[in-house]
């Protein structure tokens, strides 16, 4: 199936390459040499080196605002040159290109995954493949050919066992409880989880409800607020952040210090009146 795209296809880029070197420019050069009409949009190239979790969060945060048919090219690839697979994920909304290391899965799950294909067809790669720069030699050509409406199935066989890290999807523990992970801590100290409001609503939890939150070895009753100021200063709360994920915050304070937590720690949420 060829996904609908605008006349000028959009390709986003997210990497941990930084901007001091020419790596990002080389990727763009490859894309434009194959698909000159591509509209390339940078999400970020300042992801912490090798930090797949951070990259996954930033990709998921940004991807939701792009139009249907956008191609998201993301490369944080500590396994480059090994047996890790290069993949294309076709979702209900977008196409994702990158390494099979979990980087793409948080956003792809939110979109709704249709198919996942490996990239093995050398017709859609550069002639010479570097062992250390698949972002330029494999992933960029793939994104460009997708922008030229080559069907994802042309790149290689479909797979059904992608690498799926625990942060890619929250777990429903019971009819009343969901367990997620801390995927990001922003400059305000807000604790951002991988749990979306729709996932809470499926458990009967909505804004204004009191919930039991377990995080950092503590269990607290908090209100799912609509604004930070609904809680008194220096008081914890949970809220739907601007990225659409549930956050634990402290009004005019730093939740990460309040709870003493780090990235990757578990968090569970349960509706108070169902306990």
NUFIZA-101834 format. One record per residue: x, y, z of N, C-alpha, C, CB in turn. Coordinates in pm, whole numbers, plus 50000, padded with zeros to 5 digits. Glycine has a CB too. Layout:
<rs>
XYZXYZXYZXYZ ...
</rs>
This chain:
<rs>
500844988050000500005000050000500885012550000499055000150122 500615021949911501355034449907500555045049982501635038949761 501145050750086500445060450169500285073650094501185062650301 499175080250116498945093250054499965103350105497525098150083 500495111450011501455121750047501085134549974502905117450014 501585145650025501395158349957502275158849833501715170250051 502055168549746502835169749624504315171649656502325181349539 504605177949768505985179549812506145171349940506345194749836 506645159049930506675150150047507555155650159507175136450005 507155152850281507885157450400508695145850456506905162950507 509965148550480510855139150548511435146150670511995133950453 511195140650788511795146350908513085138950941510805145751027 513975145951011515245140151053515425141751202516415146450977 515825131051267516175131351409517415122551427514985126551499 518475128251485519705120751506520385125451634520655122351386 521465118351668522345122751777523685127551720522575111351879 523675131951594524925135351524525475149151561524705134751376 524655157951618525095171651640525185178951507526445171951713 525665191551513525725199851393527145204651360524825211851408 528125200351438529495204751413530075198051289530365201951534 529745185251271530265177651157529295178251039530525163151198 529675171950930528885172650807527885161250793529795172750687 527715153050898526885140950886525455143950842526865133651018 524835153750906523435156950872523345162250730522855167250972 524275170650691524285176050554524435164850452525405186350536 525245154850483525425143650390524135135750373526555134350439 523395133750484522105126950474521145134850387521505124850613 521105147850407520205156250327520605156250181520195170650381 521905156150155522385155950017521935143249945523915157150013 522005131950015521555119249956520065119749927521885107350049 519295124550023517845125350004517505134049885517165130850131 518105145749877517755155249771518265150849635518305168849804 519335142949632519825137949504518865127549445521225131849520 518125120749532517145110649487515765116849470517075099049586 515405125549561514065131649561514205146749581513145125449673 514525154149475514795168549490513615176549545515175174249357 512415171349528511225178649574510935176549722510025174449493 511745168549790511485165749932511595178350016512455155049984 510695179450112510735190250211511295184250339509285196650235 512555187450372513235181250486513075190250607514725178750454 512585184450717512375191850841513205185450952510845192250880 514015193251019514815188151130514005188151258516095196551148 513905176551322513305175851456514365179451560512715161751483 515465171951559516595174951648517805166851604516225171851797 518975172851623520225165551605521075166451732521005171051484 520415170251841521115172051969520655161952074520915186252021 520115150652028519805139852122521105135452189519105127652048 521035132352318522235127352386522785115152313521925123852534 524085114752298524715104152220524245090352267526245105252229 523775082352174523365068552195522125067052282524485060852258 521415078052311520275077652403518995074652325520145091152480 518715061852308517555057552230516255062152296517555042252215 516185061752427514965065852497514645080552471515105063352649 515645089152483515435103452458515005105752314516705111452489 515675099052219515295100552080513875095952054516245092951993 513495084852114512135079652096511105089552148511975066252168 511395095752262510455105452318510325117652228510905109652458 511455123352183511395135252099510705132351967512795140652074 510935120551912510265116751788508765115751808510815103351736 508345109151915506915107551942506255121051970506695098252061 506985129752038506435142952070506175150951943507385150652162 507135150751850507025159051730506155152751622508395161751673 506235139551607505605132951493504095135051488505905118251496 503475136051604502005137151608501485149651539501535136951752 502345159951522501885172451465502105173451313502585183751533 502785163451255503025163751111501845157751036504315156151077 501665161850911500505156850835500655142150797500315165050709 499535136250763499525122350721500435120450601498105117650689 501155109350600502065106450490503485111050513501555112550367 503745117850625505105122150655506015109950675505115131150782 507245111250630508255100850649509225105550757509025097750514 509325097750865510185101350977511445092850972509445099551112 512575099250952513865092650947514615095651076514695097150823 514855085351155515505087151286516695077751296514505084551403 517835083351339519065075351347519775078251478519985078351227 519565069551574520405068551694520775053851698519665073551830 522005050751664522305037351616523605031751673522375037351467 523655029451804524885023651861525225009951806524765022852009 524265003151743524514989851687524864989951539523324981351708 525195001851484525515002551342526664993151308525865017051302 526524986051196527564976951153527444962951210528884982451189 526484960751300526254947551358525084940951286525984948451510 524524930651347523404923651286522074930351306523334909951340 522014941951372520724948651391520134952451254520884961251482 518824951351241518174952951112517804967551084516934944251106 517954971850960517354984550919515894982050881518144990950799 514984990650926513564987750906512784999950859512954982551033 511624996950801510595006750769509325002450842510355008050613 508715011650916507445008850982506355016950912507505012251134 505335010050864504175016550805503075016950910503685009050676 502615028950943501555030551043500295036150976502025039751159 499285038251056498035043951004498225058150953496965043751112 499285064850999499475078850965500755081750889499455086951089 501835074850923503165078850877504005066750838503875086850984 505205069650790506225059650765507455063150848506585058750613 508055052950909509235055050994510395046850938508935050951142 511555053050931512755046550879513865047850983513195052850742 514535036651013515625037251110516055023551153515215045451230 516895022851255517385009951304516345002851390518655011951385 516404989651388515504981451468516094979951609515284967351403 516044990951684516564990851821515594996951921517884998251827 514344998951877513325004551964513095019351946513665002052104 513985026151874513895040651857512565045151798515025045451770 512035037551705510845041551631509545037251697510905036051493 509625028351796508435021051838507455029151923508835009051914 507915038252005507015046152089506065054052000507805055752182 506605061151901505775069051812504935060151720506635078351729 505535049451670504805040551579503605034151647505735029751524 503765030051772502635024251847501515034451863503095019251985 501865047151887500845057351902500065059351772501475070651947 500765057951659500115059451528499235047551492501165061551420 499645035751539498965023451499499745016451389497535026351453 500455005951423501344999051328500544990151234502394990751403 500814991451105500244982651003501224971450967499864990650878 502424975350923503404965750876504804970650911503274963450724 505744961350922507154964550942507964956450842507614961551090 508834963250770509644956750667511124959150694509254961850527 511954949350662513394951450666513834957850535514144938050690 514944965150542515514971450424516694962850378515954986250453 516464954950274517524946150223517734947750072517184931650254 516824954150004516914955649859517974966249826515544959649798 519094961849770520224970849744519904981149636521444962949704 518844978949562518404988749462518095002149527517164983549386 517695001749655517295013849725518315018149830515935011749790 519575014849808520685019149893521725026049807521325007049970 522685032749870523825037749794524665025949747524675047449880 525425028149643526215017349584527255012249682526895022049456 527895021349755528895017549855528305020049994530225025549835 528345009850077527745010550210528855011050315526794998450237 528935022150387529875023150498529405014550615530045037850543 530325008750688529955000950806529575009850923531104991850846 529895022750915529675031551029528665042651003530975037651069 528105043350881527205054650852526015049850769527965065850777 525205041250830524005036450763522955047550751523425024650837 523055057850835522135069150823522195075450686522435079550928 523385076450633523565082250498523345071850387524975088050485 523875059750407523995050350297522795040950281525225042150315 522035038850388520865029950383519575037450417521055018050479 519555044350531518305050350577517885062450493518445054550721 518835071150457518475082850376517955079050238519685092150361 518625069750167518045065550039516655059450054518965055649970 516475051350159515155045250180514085055850197515175036050302 514365065850280513385076550302513095083950172513895086450407 514135086350092513955093649967513115085649868515305097049905 513365072649857512575064449765511135062849813513225050649748 510935062449944509555062449996508855075349955509555060850150 509595086449960509015099349919508665099449771509985110649950 509335091049693509025089749551507975079049527510295086449472 507305074849635506165065749631506525051249601505185070549530 507755047249630508085033049623507385026249741509645030649627 506615015549720505905009049831506885003249933504984997849778 506575004250062507464998850166507794984150146506845000750301 506864976550091507094962150072508174959249968505804955450029 508554969249887509594967349787510994966849848509524978449685 511124971349972512454972450033512934959250095512444983250139 512014950350126512414937750187511224930750250513484940050290 511474919150309510374911150366509774917450492510864897250397 508524914150515507854918750636508364910750756506304917350623 508484917450870508894910750994507834912751100510264916051042 507864904051201506844904351305507464904151445505894892651288 508774905951454509464905451582510394917351603510244892451594 509874929551588510754941151605511224942351750510034954051563 512374948551768512834951651903511874961751964514304957051902 511284958052077510284966752141510674968852286508864960652130 511324979952318511714982552456510514984952546512654994452463 510724983752674509614985052768508964998852763510084982252909 509735009152724509145022552721508255024852599510245032952723 508235015452506507465017452383505965017052406507845007052282 505535010052509504095008652531503815005652677503504997552441 502925013352742502565010352882501884996852894501665021252939 501894991353017501264978453041499984980353122502234968853116 498914973853078497684973653156497834962553260496394971353064 497924966353386498144956753494496834950253537498794963753615 495774958253538494444953053574493424962253511494254952153731 492144960053541491094968653487491144982653544489734962653514 491954984553647492004997653713493395003853714491514996453853 494404996753669495785001153688496595000053560496444993153798 497405010253534498325010153421499735012953472497905020653313 500725006453412502115008453450502895013553329502734995353503 503625024453350504445030053244505855032453292503845043053193 506585040653216507975043853249508215058753236508935036053157 509225063453303509685077153286510545077553160510475082253412 510105085353061510855086052935511625099052919509905084452818 511305109153001512005121952987511815130153114511485129852863 512805138053148512695147953256513115161153195513585144153382 512185170753191512495183253122513225193053214511215189653069 513515205053163514315214753238513585220153361514705226153148 512275218353367511515222453485511465211353590510105226453445 512025199853559511975188553651510705180553640512125193353791 509875183353538508655175453518509015161253477507755182053412 508335151553534508565137453506507575133253398508405128553635 508075130753277507215127553164507215112553142507685134953036 506025106953135505855092453121505485088752978504785087253219 505395075952952504955071152821503465067852819505745058752781 502715072752918501275070152928500505081952871500865067653076 499595079252779498775089752718497415090552787498605087152567 496755102052771495445104152835494435093652788494925118252805 494445090252660493495080452609493645067052681493685078552458 494865063752719495095051152790494545051652931496585047852793 494555063452992493905064853123492385064553108494345077953191 491885070953006490435071152985489885057052966490075079652864 490675048352905490235034552887490055027253019491235026952800 490685032653125490545026953260489535034853343491895026753331 488845044153278487855052153350488455063753426487105043553444 489645067953390490315079053457490305091153366491775075253497 489825102453417489785114753339490275126453420488385117453290 490415137953352490875150053421489925153553536490995161953322 490505157053648489735160053769489655148553866488375164353731 489965136453821489905124653908491105124054002489835111853824 490875118254117491965115154209492505101454174491485115754358 493815100154173494445087454139495525084254240495035087853995 495855071454248496995067054327498175065254232496665053854405 499255072354262500465071754180501575065254262500885085954131 502195055054207503355048754268504575051954182503165033354284 505535059054240506745062554168507855065454269506505074854075 509075061654236510205064554323510085058454461510375079154336 509395046954471509225040454600508205046954690510515040154670 507425056254635506395063154714505035061054650506705078254725 503995061654732502615060554686501855072654735501945047354737 501325080454641500625092854675499295093554604501485104954640 498355100054667497095103354602497225117154540495895102754702 497075117954407497225130454335496005132854247498515130454250 495795145354212494705148954122495235150453980494025162054168 494475145053883494805147153743494285160953704494195135853652 495195170753704494815184753690494785189253545495755193553768 494115200453522494095206853391495135217853381492725212453362 495615222653494496625233353498497495231353621495955247453499 498755235353611499685233953724499155241253847501065239353686 498535252953825498105261353937496895255754010497795275153888 496325244753964495235238454040495745232454171494545227553956 497045230254179497655225354304498375236954371498635213554276 498425237254504499165247954573500645247454537498985246654725 501365258554552502805258554525503535247454601503405272054561 504515241554536505345230854592504575218054623506015235654718 503415216454558502575204654577502575196254449501125208654616 502745183054461502765174654341501375172854281503355161054373 501345170054152500125167754078500475159553955499435181254039 499465154453885499705148853752498885156753653499355133553746 499375157153529498775165753428499085159953291499295180453441 498245163053193498545159553055499435170552998497235157652969 500685167252966501615177152917501355181152773503005172152931 502095190952727501915195952591502245185652484502765208252570 502985175152523503325164552428502275153652423504665158552463 501235154752508500165144952508500375133252602499985139752373 501525133152672501815122652768501545127652911503275117852754 501265118152999501025121553139502345125553206500375109753213 502305136553280503465141453352503165141853502503885155353301 504165139253582504105141953726504885154753748504685130053812 504225164453809504825177653825504675182253969504185187753730 505395192654002505235199754128505015214354091506475197854224 503905220054133503615233954099504725243054153502235238254156 505425249754061506525258754093507685251554163506025270254180 507815238854136508915230954193509405220754093508465223954321 510305211954136510895201854049510495187954096512435203154045 509655181554018509135168454056510245157954061508055164053958 511225158953972512285148853969513075148754099513225151253852 513275160654158513975161354287513035157454401514525175654310 511775161354390510795158154494510685143154513509415163954458 510645135754398510485121254405511805113654399509595116654293 512885120454362514195113954355514245102754254514555108654490 513755105354132513665094854031514605097653914512225093553981 514785087353832515625088153713514885082553593516945080753734 515435084853476514865079353353514785064153361515705083553231 513715058753306513555044353301512835038253419514865038153288 512625045953526511945040353642510455038553613512125049453765 509865028753679508465025253658507555035053731508185010953705 506345036353678505315044353742503985037353719505285058953687 503165036453822501825030753803500775040853848501675017353881 499625040453779498525049753807497245041453820498385060653693 496475044053927495235037053952494205046854004495445025454052 492965045753957491915054854001491595052554148490645053053915 491535063354222491405062554370490125055454414491435076554430 488985058854354487735053554406487455039054360486595062454362 488435033154289488285019354247489155010054330488615017854100 489855015354428490765007154510490025001054627491955015654561 
</rs>
